[in-house]
């Protein structure tokens, strides 16, 4: 059985690596807060991620059952409208779009 000092060394090393991995991004981001690039990415990344998720979801959903195209398009429209009209709250828009899709799939 390994020595207790071995376990202690492993725990200390793991703690150091975990702390560094969590602290370094904040240390790097500090000087970049005023960067124009970071500001642009903060605006466009959520939209890009939503677009990728939408295309992926629509593709797999429509491939699985072609009759789901109408609910999928309606849910996409609700998500876009909720995002633009609801103050760009991602969780609200995705939630409303998901609820719309699930409701329409179960009703149609």
C-alpha positions as a Markdown table, in Angstrom:
| # | Residue | x | y | z |
|---|---|---|---|---|
| 1 | Unk | 0.0 | 0.0 | 0.0 |
| 2 | Unk | 1.4 | 3.5 | -0.9 |
| 3 | Unk | 2.6 | 5.7 | 1.8 |
| 4 | Unk | 0.4 | 8.5 | 3.2 |
| 5 | Unk | 3.0 | 11.0 | 2.0 |
| 6 | Unk | 2.4 | 9.8 | -1.6 |
| 7 | Unk | -1.3 | 10.4 | -1.3 |
| 8 | Unk | -0.6 | 13.9 | 0.2 |
| 9 | Unk | 1.7 | 14.7 | -2.6 |
| 10 | Unk | -0.8 | 13.6 | -5.2 |
| 11 | Unk | -3.5 | 15.7 | -3.5 |
| 12 | Unk | -1.3 | 18.8 | -3.3 |
| 13 | Unk | -0.3 | 18.5 | -7.0 |
| 14 | Unk | -4.0 | 18.0 | -8.0 |
| 15 | Unk | -5.0 | 21.0 | -5.9 |
| 16 | Unk | -2.3 | 23.2 | -7.5 |
| 17 | Unk | -3.2 | 22.2 | -11.0 |
| 18 | Unk | -6.9 | 22.7 | -10.4 |
| 19 | Unk | -6.3 | 26.1 | -8.9 |
| 20 | Unk | -4.1 | 27.2 | -11.7 |
| 21 | Unk | -6.5 | 26.0 | -14.4 |
| 22 | Unk | -9.3 | 28.0 | -12.8 |
| 23 | Unk | -7.3 | 31.1 | -12.0 |
| 24 | Unk | -5.3 | 31.6 | -15.2 |
| 25 | Unk | -8.2 | 32.5 | -17.4 |
| 26 | Unk | -9.2 | 35.3 | -15.0 |
| 27 | Unk | -5.6 | 36.6 | -14.9 |
| 28 | Unk | -5.4 | 36.6 | -18.7 |
| 29 | Unk | -8.9 | 38.2 | -19.2 |
| 30 | Unk | -8.1 | 41.2 | -17.0 |
| 31 | Unk | -5.9 | 43.0 | -19.5 |
| 32 | Unk | -8.2 | 41.9 | -22.4 |
| 33 | Unk | -11.4 | 43.4 | -21.0 |
| 34 | Unk | -10.8 | 46.7 | -22.9 |
| 35 | Unk | -9.9 | 44.8 | -26.1 |
| 36 | Unk | -12.2 | 45.4 | -29.1 |
| 37 | Unk | -11.9 | 41.8 | -30.2 |
| 38 | Unk | -13.2 | 40.5 | -26.8 |
| 39 | Unk | -16.1 | 42.9 | -27.0 |
| 40 | Unk | -17.1 | 41.8 | -30.5 |
| 41 | Unk | -16.8 | 38.1 | -29.4 |
| 42 | Unk | -19.0 | 38.7 | -26.4 |
| 43 | Unk | -21.7 | 40.0 | -28.7 |
| 44 | Unk | -21.4 | 37.4 | -31.5 |
| 45 | Unk | -20.5 | 34.1 | -29.7 |
| 46 | Unk | -23.9 | 33.5 | -28.1 |
| 47 | Unk | -25.6 | 34.1 | -31.5 |
| 48 | Unk | -23.1 | 31.8 | -33.2 |
| 49 | Unk | -23.6 | 29.0 | -30.6 |
| 50 | Unk | -27.3 | 29.3 | -30.9 |
| 51 | Unk | -27.1 | 29.1 | -34.7 |
| 52 | Unk | -24.9 | 26.0 | -34.6 |
| 53 | Unk | -27.3 | 24.3 | -32.1 |
| 54 | Unk | -30.3 | 25.2 | -34.2 |
| 55 | Unk | -28.9 | 23.8 | -37.4 |
| 56 | Unk | -27.7 | 20.7 | -35.6 |
| 57 | Unk | -31.0 | 20.1 | -33.9 |
| 58 | Unk | -33.1 | 20.8 | -37.0 |
| 59 | Unk | -31.0 | 18.5 | -39.1 |
| 60 | Unk | -31.2 | 15.6 | -36.7 |
| 61 | Unk | -34.9 | 16.2 | -35.9 |
| 62 | Unk | -36.0 | 16.5 | -39.5 |
| 63 | Unk | -33.8 | 13.5 | -40.5 |
| 64 | Unk | -35.5 | 11.4 | -37.8 |
| 65 | Unk | -39.0 | 12.3 | -38.8 |
| 66 | Unk | -39.7 | 14.6 | -41.8 |
| 67 | Unk | -43.1 | 15.5 | -40.4 |
| 68 | Unk | -41.4 | 17.6 | -37.7 |
| 69 | Unk | -40.4 | 20.4 | -40.1 |
| 70 | Unk | -43.3 | 22.6 | -39.3 |
| 71 | Unk | -42.9 | 22.5 | -35.5 |
| 72 | Unk | -39.1 | 22.9 | -35.9 |
| 73 | Unk | -39.5 | 26.0 | -38.1 |
| 74 | Unk | -42.2 | 27.5 | -35.7 |
| 75 | Unk | -40.0 | 26.8 | -32.7 |
| 76 | Unk | -37.0 | 28.4 | -34.4 |
| 77 | Unk | -39.1 | 31.5 | -35.2 |
| 78 | Unk | -40.3 | 31.7 | -31.5 |
| 79 | Unk | -36.7 | 31.4 | -30.3 |
| 80 | Unk | -35.5 | 34.2 | -32.6 |
| 81 | Unk | -38.4 | 36.4 | -31.7 |
| 82 | Unk | -38.0 | 35.8 | -28.0 |
| 83 | Unk | -34.3 | 36.4 | -28.2 |
| 84 | Unk | -34.6 | 39.7 | -30.0 |
| 85 | Unk | -37.7 | 41.0 | -28.2 |
| 86 | Unk | -36.8 | 39.7 | -24.7 |
| 87 | Unk | -33.6 | 41.5 | -24.1 |
| 88 | Unk | -31.3 | 38.8 | -25.6 |
| 89 | Unk | -31.8 | 36.5 | -22.6 |
| 90 | Unk | -30.5 | 33.2 | -24.0 |
| 91 | Unk | -32.1 | 30.9 | -21.4 |
| 92 | Unk | -35.5 | 32.5 | -21.9 |
| 93 | Unk | -35.4 | 32.3 | -25.7 |
| 94 | Unk | -34.1 | 28.7 | -25.8 |
| 95 | Unk | -36.6 | 27.7 | -23.2 |
| 96 | Unk | -39.6 | 29.2 | -25.1 |
| 97 | Unk | -38.4 | 27.6 | -28.3 |
| 98 | Unk | -38.0 | 24.2 | -26.7 |
| 99 | Unk | -41.5 | 24.5 | -25.1 |
| 100 | Unk | -42.9 | 25.5 | -28.5 |
| 101 | Unk | -41.3 | 22.6 | -30.3 |
| 102 | Unk | -42.4 | 20.0 | -27.6 |
| 103 | Unk | -46.0 | 21.4 | -27.6 |
| 104 | Unk | -46.3 | 21.4 | -31.3 |
| 105 | Unk | -44.8 | 17.9 | -31.8 |
| 106 | Unk | -47.3 | 16.5 | -29.2 |
| 107 | Unk | -50.3 | 18.4 | -30.6 |
| 108 | Unk | -49.7 | 17.7 | -34.3 |
